[in-house]
Amino acid sequence: MADRISMTTPLVEMDGDEMTRIIWQMIKDELLLPYIDLKTEYYDLGLEHRNATGDQVTIDSANAAKRLGVAVKCATITPNAQRVEEYHLKEMWKSPNATIRALLDGTVFRAPIIVAGISPLVPSWTKPITIARHAYGDVYKNTEMLVNAGSKAELLVTDAAGTATRQLIHEFTGTDGIIQGQHNTDASIASFAHSCFRFALDTTQDLWFATKDTISKKYDHRFKDIFQEIYESEYAGQFQAAGIEYFYTLIDDAVARVMRSEGGYIWACKNYDGDVMSDMVATAFGSLGMMTSVLVSPAGAFEYEAAHGTVTRHYYKHLAGEETSTNSVATIFAWTGALKKRGELDGLAELSAFAEALEAATVATIESGVMTGDLFALSTLAEKRNVSTGEFIREVGTSLSLAR
């Protein structure tokens, strides 16, 4: 084992739940530990341990990501009422992803993994489209109310001096209704902008940003203005030197342009837009199991994860002793993304090269016709084979071994 690749700085390793936790260990055992003297600072974000620690482990893992700069995260359960009962939880703990995003003040970048034999549903898409989602505020931190007929709804703001400003929202004459309040902050929008501009420079891709500022003349327009001010003051020269473009348009125009494009750019979206569009892009390119995801903080911390969940249905089959055919590609690419970034930051070219070789071996395995059930149903390859979870990972390991 003396010839394994050495690491100088650990990765923050955030373990997870259910089937992805099983896959997580398989990837380490079959694809990483034979080749790397793997150094990680380990945090168990499995639901049982989050419950036992009062979710402090999630906070600790996020702070570790700030300190060490690079983290890799397994998919985790966000509990609902049924999970509270199933796992005998003390309370309905918050989403670990939301907690980590808030503590890192990060932006989520998701991009599809393209392989031969799985064609995008949009024929013109020949290059990946990366969705950058602002992961703060808007409808996800809203306040909403049911309103009775005859009520008058107003927006009330009281400033630091105690002065109140009111604006009429609506008078509900003759009908019940609903109201909703949303917010965002200049600081969060600015962090979003910086993360997007830096990621575009890091990946040498054009950056698109879109809101509906013609309708939302204060809320959405504030996003547009902050992006433009930061771009002109800090990034315009760097973008020009890199040969890339920052482009703003309305969200409906952006959708039309995206559908006609070939891809190959970053599309920055507000929180709700990014939530919806990332799933649309993932589905159109093939599968959430073929989608990378990285959380980037403006301070320069990176947290890599799969874009999908814990694959509960397969986990129950696994517990029953049945064979599963679960797609591990996004989880493999979470590890490779983190290893590449760790190698880049620490000047370890061999570590980055290994991660790239593992990605190439994974793609080559699928393109050779060996794939899990979800991809088998999508692939147009003439010769293909539907294999189990473990068999696919072992086949990737064989491809990697031959390549090295």
C-alpha positions in Angstrom: 0.0 0.0 0.0 3.1 2.3 0.0 2.4 3.5 -3.5 -1.0 5.0 -2.7 -1.4 8.7 -3.4 -0.7 10.8 -0.3 -2.9 13.7 0.9 -1.8 16.6 3.0 -5.1 18.2 4.1 -8.1 16.1 5.0 -11.5 16.3 3.3 -14.5 16.8 5.5 -16.5 13.6 5.1 -20.2 13.8 5.8 -21.7 10.3 5.9 -25.5 9.9 5.2 -28.5 7.7 5.2 -30.1 4.6 3.7 -29.0 3.2 0.3 -26.6 6.0 -0.4 -24.8 5.2 2.9 -24.3 1.7 1.7 -23.0 2.9 -1.7 -20.8 5.4 0.1 -18.8 2.7 1.8 -18.7 0.6 -1.4 -17.1 3.5 -3.3 -14.5 4.0 -0.5 -13.6 0.3 -0.3 -13.6 -0.5 -4.1 -12.5 2.8 -5.8 -10.7 5.0 -3.3 -8.8 3.2 -0.6 -6.9 0.9 -2.9 -5.3 4.0 -4.6 -5.4 6.9 -2.0 -4.1 7.2 1.5 -7.4 8.8 2.2 -7.5 11.5 4.9 -10.9 12.7 6.1 -12.4 14.4 9.1 -15.4 12.2 9.5 -18.9 13.4 10.6 -21.8 11.0 10.8 -24.9 12.8 9.4 -27.0 9.7 9.5 -30.4 10.5 11.0 -29.8 8.4 14.1 -26.6 10.3 15.0 -28.1 13.7 14.1 -30.9 12.8 16.5 -28.5 11.7 19.2 -26.5 14.9 19.0 -29.5 17.3 18.8 -28.3 18.0 15.2 -25.1 19.5 16.5 -23.1 17.2 14.3 -24.5 19.0 11.2 -23.4 22.3 12.5 -20.0 20.9 13.4 -19.6 19.4 9.9 -20.4 22.8 8.2 -17.9 24.6 10.5 -15.3 22.0 9.5 -16.0 22.6 5.8 -15.3 26.3 6.5 -12.0 25.4 8.2 -10.7 22.8 5.8 -12.2 24.2 2.6 -13.4 21.0 0.9 -16.2 18.6 2.0 -17.9 15.6 0.4 -21.4 14.8 1.6 -23.6 11.7 1.3 -27.3 12.0 0.8 -29.3 12.5 4.0 -32.9 12.2 5.2 -34.9 15.3 5.8 -37.5 13.9 8.2 -41.2 14.3 7.9 -43.9 13.1 10.4 -43.6 9.5 9.2 -39.8 9.5 9.7 -40.1 11.0 13.1 -42.1 7.9 14.1 -40.0 5.5 12.1 -36.7 6.7 13.7 -38.1 7.7 17.1 -36.8 11.2 16.7 -36.8 13.8 19.4 -38.1 16.3 16.9 -38.5 16.9 13.2 -35.0 18.0 12.4 -34.3 20.5 9.7 -32.8 19.6 6.3 -29.0 19.1 6.8 -28.5 20.6 3.3 -30.4 23.8 4.3 -28.4 24.1 7.6 -25.1 23.7 5.8 -26.1 26.1 3.0 -27.0 28.7 5.6 -23.8 28.3 7.6 -21.6 28.4 4.5 -23.7 31.2 2.8 -23.4 29.0 -0.3 -24.7 28.8 -3.8 -25.6 25.4 -5.2 -24.2 24.5 -8.7 -25.7 21.5 -10.4 -24.6 20.1 -13.8 -25.5 16.9 -15.7 -23.0 14.1 -16.5 -23.2 13.4 -20.2 -22.6 9.9 -21.6 -22.9 8.3 -25.0 -26.2 6.4 -25.5 -28.3 8.7 -23.3 -29.4 11.7 -25.4 -30.9 14.8 -23.9 -34.6 15.2 -24.6 -33.7 18.6 -26.1 -31.8 17.7 -29.2 -29.7 20.9 -29.4 -28.2 20.3 -25.9 -24.8 18.9 -26.6 -23.0 20.5 -23.6 -23.9 20.5 -19.9 -26.1 23.3 -18.5 -25.1 24.2 -15.0 -27.8 25.6 -12.7 -26.7 28.0 -10.0 -29.4 28.2 -7.4 -29.5 30.9 -4.8 -30.2 28.9 -1.7 -31.6 31.6 0.6 -34.9 33.3 1.2 -37.9 33.9 -1.1 -40.7 31.4 -0.8 -38.5 29.0 1.3 -38.5 31.5 4.2 -41.9 33.0 3.6 -44.7 34.0 5.9 -48.2 33.3 4.7 -51.8 33.6 6.0 -55.3 32.6 5.0 -57.4 35.8 4.8 -61.2 36.2 5.4 -63.5 38.2 3.2 -63.7 41.8 4.3 -60.1 41.9 5.4 -57.5 44.4 4.3 -53.9 43.2 3.9 -51.0 45.7 4.2 -47.2 45.4 4.1 -45.8 47.1 7.2 -42.2 48.0 7.8 -40.9 49.7 10.9 -37.5 51.2 10.6 -34.7 51.5 13.2 -36.1 54.8 14.3 -39.6 53.4 14.9 -41.1 55.0 11.8 -43.8 52.8 10.2 -44.4 52.6 6.4 -47.5 50.8 5.1 -48.4 49.7 1.6 -51.8 48.2 0.7 -51.5 44.6 -0.6 -55.2 43.9 -1.3 -58.7 44.5 0.1 -60.5 41.1 0.1 -64.0 42.3 -0.8 -66.5 39.5 -1.1 -64.1 36.6 -1.1 -61.6 34.8 1.2 -58.0 34.7 0.0 -54.4 34.2 0.8 -51.3 36.4 1.3 -47.6 35.7 1.4 -44.6 37.7 2.5 -41.1 37.0 1.2 -37.7 38.6 1.9 -34.1 38.5 0.9 -31.0 40.5 2.0 -28.4 42.5 0.0 -25.7 40.5 1.8 -27.1 37.2 0.7 -27.7 38.4 -2.9 -24.1 39.7 -3.0 -22.7 36.4 -1.8 -24.7 34.6 -4.5 -23.3 37.0 -7.1 -19.7 36.5 -6.0 -20.1 32.7 -5.9 -21.5 32.7 -9.5 -18.9 35.0 -10.9 -16.0 33.1 -9.3 -17.4 29.7 -10.4 -17.8 31.0 -13.9 -14.1 32.0 -13.9 -13.1 28.8 -12.2 -14.8 26.7 -14.9 -14.3 29.1 -17.8 -18.0 29.2 -18.7 -20.4 32.0 -19.6 -22.8 33.1 -16.9 -26.4 33.9 -17.5 -28.7 35.5 -14.8 -32.4 36.0 -15.1 -35.2 37.4 -13.0 -38.6 39.1 -13.7 -37.5 42.7 -13.0 -40.1 44.2 -15.4 -42.9 42.9 -13.1 -41.1 42.9 -9.7 -39.6 46.3 -10.0 -38.1 46.4 -6.5 -37.6 42.8 -5.4 -36.3 41.2 -8.5 -34.7 44.4 -9.8 -32.6 44.5 -6.6 -31.1 41.1 -7.7 -30.4 42.5 -11.1 -28.8 45.7 -9.8 -26.5 44.0 -7.2 -25.3 41.5 -9.8 -24.5 44.3 -12.3 -22.8 46.5 -9.7 -20.5 43.6 -8.5 -19.8 42.5 -12.1 -18.7 46.0 -13.3 -16.7 46.8 -10.1 -14.9 43.5 -9.6 -15.2 40.9 -12.5 -15.7 42.6 -15.9 -11.9 42.7 -16.6 -11.4 39.1 -15.4 -14.3 37.9 -17.6 -12.9 39.7 -20.6 -9.4 38.2 -20.0 -10.9 34.7 -19.7 -12.9 35.1 -22.9 -16.3 34.5 -21.2 -19.5 36.6 -20.9 -21.9 37.7 -18.2 -25.4 38.0 -19.7 -28.6 39.2 -18.0 -32.1 38.7 -19.4 -35.7 38.2 -18.2 -36.5 34.7 -16.8 -39.0 33.9 -19.6 -36.5 35.0 -22.3 -33.9 32.9 -20.6 -36.1 29.8 -20.7 -36.7 30.3 -24.5 -32.9 30.9 -25.1 -32.0 27.8 -23.0 -34.4 25.6 -25.0 -32.7 26.7 -28.3 -29.1 26.6 -27.0 -26.4 24.0 -27.2 -25.6 24.3 -23.5 -22.2 24.9 -22.0 -22.9 27.8 -19.6 -24.0 28.5 -16.1 -27.6 29.6 -15.6 -28.0 31.5 -12.3 -31.5 31.5 -10.8 -33.2 32.8 -7.8 -34.1 30.2 -5.2 -37.5 28.9 -6.5 -36.5 29.2 -10.2 -33.3 27.2 -9.5 -35.2 24.5 -7.6 -37.6 24.0 -10.5 -35.1 24.4 -13.4 -32.4 22.1 -11.9 -34.9 19.2 -11.9 -36.0 20.1 -15.5 -32.4 20.1 -16.7 -31.6 16.9 -14.8 -34.6 15.1 -16.3 -34.0 16.4 -19.8 -30.4 15.2 -19.7 -31.4 11.8 -18.3 -31.6 11.4 -14.5 -30.9 13.0 -11.1 -28.6 10.1 -10.7 -26.4 11.7 -13.4 -26.3 15.1 -11.8 -23.4 16.7 -9.9 -23.9 19.2 -7.2 -21.5 21.5 -5.4 -22.2 24.1 -2.8 -19.7 27.0 -3.1 -19.3 29.7 -0.4 -18.1 33.2 -1.2 -15.3 32.6 1.3 -14.0 29.7 -0.9 -15.3 26.6 0.8 -16.7 23.8 -1.4 -19.1 21.0 -0.5 -19.7 18.2 -3.1 -22.7 15.9 -3.0 -25.0 13.9 -5.2 -28.1 15.8 -6.4 -30.5 13.0 -5.5 -31.9 11.6 -2.2 -31.2 8.5 -0.1 -33.1 6.0 -2.4 -35.4 4.7 0.3 -37.2 2.1 -1.8 -33.9 0.4 -2.7 -32.7 0.6 0.9 -35.7 -1.4 2.1 -35.0 -4.0 -0.6 -31.4 -4.1 0.5 -32.5 -4.7 4.1 -34.8 -7.5 2.9 -31.7 -9.2 1.3 -32.8 -8.4 -2.2 -30.4 -7.2 -5.0 -30.7 -3.6 -6.0 -29.6 -1.7 -9.1 -29.0 1.7 -7.7 -27.2 4.4 -9.7 -24.0 5.4 -7.9 -22.6 7.8 -10.5 -23.5 11.1 -8.8 -22.1 9.8 -5.5 -18.9 8.8 -7.3 -18.6 12.2 -8.9 -19.2 13.9 -5.5 -16.0 12.1 -4.3 -14.1 12.9 -7.5 -15.2 16.6 -7.3 -13.9 16.9 -3.8 -10.7 15.1 -4.5 -10.0 17.3 -7.6 -10.6 20.4 -5.6 -8.4 19.2 -2.7 -5.7 18.3 -5.1 -6.0 21.7 -6.8 -5.9 23.7 -3.5 -3.0 21.6 -2.1 -1.0 21.5 -5.3 -1.3 17.7 -5.5 -1.6 17.1 -9.3 -1.5 13.3 -8.8 -4.6 13.4 -6.6 -6.5 15.6 -9.1 -5.4 13.3 -12.0 -6.7 10.2 -10.1 -10.1 11.8 -9.6 -10.3 12.6 -13.3 -9.3 9.1 -14.2 -12.0 7.7 -11.9 -14.6 9.9 -13.6 -13.4 8.7 -17.0 -13.6 5.1 -15.9 -17.1 5.6 -14.7 -18.2 7.1 -18.0 -16.4 4.4 -19.9 -18.1 1.7 -18.0 -21.5 3.1 -18.9 -20.5 3.7 -22.5 -19.3 0.1 -22.7 -22.9 -1.0 -22.0 -22.6 -1.8 -18.3 -25.1 0.3 -16.3 -27.7 0.3 -13.5 -31.4 -0.1 -14.1 -32.4 3.6 -14.4 -29.8 4.1 -17.2 -30.6 0.8 -18.8 -34.1 2.1 -19.4 -32.8 5.3 -21.0 -29.8 4.1 -23.0 -30.0 3.6 -26.8 -26.8 1.5 -26.9 -27.3 -1.7 -29.0 -25.4 -3.8 -26.5 -26.1 -3.1 -22.8 -26.4 -4.9 -19.6 -28.4 -4.1 -16.4 -26.2 -4.8 -13.4 -26.5 -4.6 -9.6 -25.3 -1.7 -7.5 -22.2 -3.6 -6.3 -21.5 -5.0 -9.8 -21.5 -1.6 -11.4 -19.0 -0.2 -8.8 -16.8 -3.3 -9.3 -16.9 -2.8 -13.1 -15.8 0.8 -12.6 -13.0 -0.4 -10.4 -11.9 -2.8 -13.2 -11.9 -0.1 -15.8 -10.0 2.2 -13.5 -7.4 -0.5 -12.7 -6.8 -1.1 -16.5 -6.5 2.6 -17.2 -3.8 3.0 -14.5 
